[in-house]
Amino acid sequence: MRRIGFIGVGAIGARMAWRLVGAGFDLHVHDVAAAAREAFAGRARLAASPASCAGEDVVIFMVANDAQLTEAVLGNGGLISGIDADKPPMVAVMSTVLPRTIKQLAGPLADKGVRFVDAPVSGGPAGADAGTLSIMVGGRSDDLETLRPLFEAMGDRIFHCGELSSGELIKILNNMIGVTNLFLTAEVMALARGHGMEPERLLDIMDVSSGRSAYTRNWSDRRAVYGAIAADPMRLERHVAICRKDLDFSLALAGQIGLDLPLFAHLTDTIGELPKEDLRRLWRQAFE
């Protein structure tokens, strides 16, 4: 399992792919953005389409959303059109997508003999750079063990979550807390600074009290990441769009079982309606 097709080398995917290159894997890289693809020239083979990666041992997808994933697997030039059923690759979807999308792809891939797992990640750009991502795997345990050497090049906490699509479910549930904590933490830190208190003094107490979170445990790295996001209006807009997508996924899951989430729905609507310049001003006060 040394030859890897890697489809989707954006902000996080590129960092994950470089980890695999550094670990000695032979990468065949595709991205719809030519500049993203060509950044790997000389260090990896460049693929013209997902179908071109079908002859590798493993194909990893790290695309932006469900529509891109479905197109990259089933669309014109999609992976499935290039698979030889006598020698299919394994497939790992590491994007965050809805569980139902994973289930919809499972049948066509199984018809081609593909062994398939979902394996979304948490840890952001810093975790991807350092190879310390958390990886949440849904699918057969023996498939996870086969893929473990790849996952260990990208993450240091690998969880078997259960059947296929359960990794995506857990990632979405985790993001319900993680994303809302991000926006709430920014408001808390801006409020603290507005009253003349530096975050570090507050964080020392929060981290051993009921306010503990990922932001209190690793404030310096997160402050650097979100401060850089706040400094760039376009980057902030892209990040908020990703956050909103993750929150909408949670509401979609609730809708599937007829569950009302009134507080969460209100938070999601509020985050979507915040004027971007007001949010940027708040985040700069909190994180820079």
C-alpha positions, -999 to 999 in steps of 0.1 A, spaced: 0 0 0 26 25 -11 10 40 -42 -16 66 -32 -40 86 -52 -48 119 -34 -78 139 -47 -82 173 -32 -51 192 -21 -66 224 -7 -57 241 26 -58 209 47 -55 183 20 -22 196 7 -7 194 42 -19 159 46 -5 149 12 29 164 20 30 143 52 25 112 30 52 124 6 75 129 36 68 94 49 79 79 16 46 72 -1 43 75 -39 16 100 -45 -6 106 -76 -22 140 -70 -54 155 -85 -72 188 -78 -96 208 -99 -74 238 -92 -43 236 -114 -22 257 -90 -30 233 -61 -21 203 -83 11 218 -97 25 227 -63 34 190 -61 53 189 -94 86 171 -90 75 155 -57 45 136 -69 28 124 -101 1 148 -113 -33 133 -123 -55 148 -149 -87 134 -134 -98 112 -105 -101 83 -129 -64 86 -135 -58 76 -99 -78 44 -101 -48 22 -106 -32 31 -73 -33 9 -41 -54 35 -22 -73 66 -32 -79 93 -6 -105 120 -11 -101 153 7 -125 175 -13 -145 204 0 -181 191 1 -206 164 -8 -212 176 -44 -175 176 -52 -171 141 -37 -200 127 -56 -187 143 -88 -151 130 -82 -164 95 -77 -193 91 -101 -191 120 -125 -174 125 -159 -138 114 -154 -147 102 -119 -128 75 -101 -153 48 -107 -149 51 -145 -112 42 -142 -115 12 -118 -105 -22 -130 -128 -45 -110 -101 -72 -110 -77 -49 -92 -96 -21 -75 -80 4 -51 -91 9 -15 -109 42 -10 -108 65 21 -130 96 22 -113 120 46 -135 150 38 -163 160 62 -195 150 44 -229 138 54 -232 101 63 -259 96 37 -234 107 10 -210 79 21 -239 54 20 -249 66 -15 -214 60 -28 -209 26 -10 -231 6 -35 -214 17 -67 -180 13 -52 -188 -22 -38 -200 -32 -73 -164 -25 -85 -150 -45 -56 -137 -15 -37 -130 -17 0 -142 16 14 -139 36 46 -148 71 57 -121 88 78 -127 125 85 -102 144 104 -100 171 132 -70 193 141 -69 220 115 -39 232 95 -15 230 125 -25 194 131 -22 185 94 13 201 93 25 183 124 9 150 116 -12 151 148 -47 150 133 -75 130 150 -88 105 124 -123 90 129 -127 59 108 -160 42 98 -159 8 81 -145 -26 87 -118 -30 113 -96 -50 90 -97 -22 64 -87 3 91 -57 -19 99 -47 -21 63 -48 17 60 -33 24 94 3 31 81 -11 59 59 -33 73 87 -3 72 111 16 94 87 -11 121 90 -25 117 126 -16 104 160 -51 96 173 -69 71 151 -103 59 162 -125 31 149 -160 45 152 -180 16 139 -197 8 106 -193 27 74 -204 64 77 -200 64 115 -168 84 113 -187 112 95 -214 111 121 -190 115 150 -171 143 132 -203 163 126 -213 158 163 -179 169 174 -181 200 152 -214 210 168 -194 217 199 -161 227 183 -175 254 160 -199 269 185 -170 270 210 -149 289 185 -174 317 181 -182 318 218 -145 318 228 -139 348 205 -166 367 222 -153 358 257 -118 368 249 -129 401 233 -150 408 264 -120 400 287 -97 423 268 -123 450 267 -121 450 305 -83 451 305 -76 414 312 -52 395 290 -65 361 279 -36 341 294 -47 350 330 -83 340 323 -72 308 304 -51 295 333 -83 294 354 -107 283 327 -85 253 319 -89 239 354 -126 249 357 -159 244 339 -148 266 310 -122 242 298 -121 234 261 -97 228 232 -91 266 231 -80 268 267 -57 237 263 -39 250 233 -45 288 232 -12 299 217 -15 278 185 -52 285 181 -47 322 187 -21 323 160 -44 304 135 -75 325 141 -55 357 144 -42 350 109 -77 342 96 -90 375 111 -63 395 95 -74 384 60 -110 393 50 -112 367 23 -98 339 44 -122 348 72 -151 346 48 -140 312 35 -136 299 71 -170 311 82 -185 294 51 -169 261 62 -181 265 97 -216 272 85 -215 241 63 -206 220 94 -234 235 114 -259 229 86 -248 192 85 -259 189 122 -293 204 115 -297 180 85 -290 151 108 -315 163 133 -341 167 105 -336 131 94 -350 119 128 -374 148 134 -355 162 163 -357 199 171 -325 217 182 -339 252 190 -307 266 207 -284 252 181 -306 263 152 -306 298 166 -268 298 169 -264 285 134 -287 313 120 -269 339 140 -235 328 128 -247 329 92 -262 364 95 -232 381 113 -219 410 92 -184 398 82 -167 431 90 -182 431 125 -170 395 130 -136 404 117 -133 433 142 -144 410 171 -119 382 161 -91 407 158 -97 419 193 -99 383 206 -71 366 187 -45 391 175 
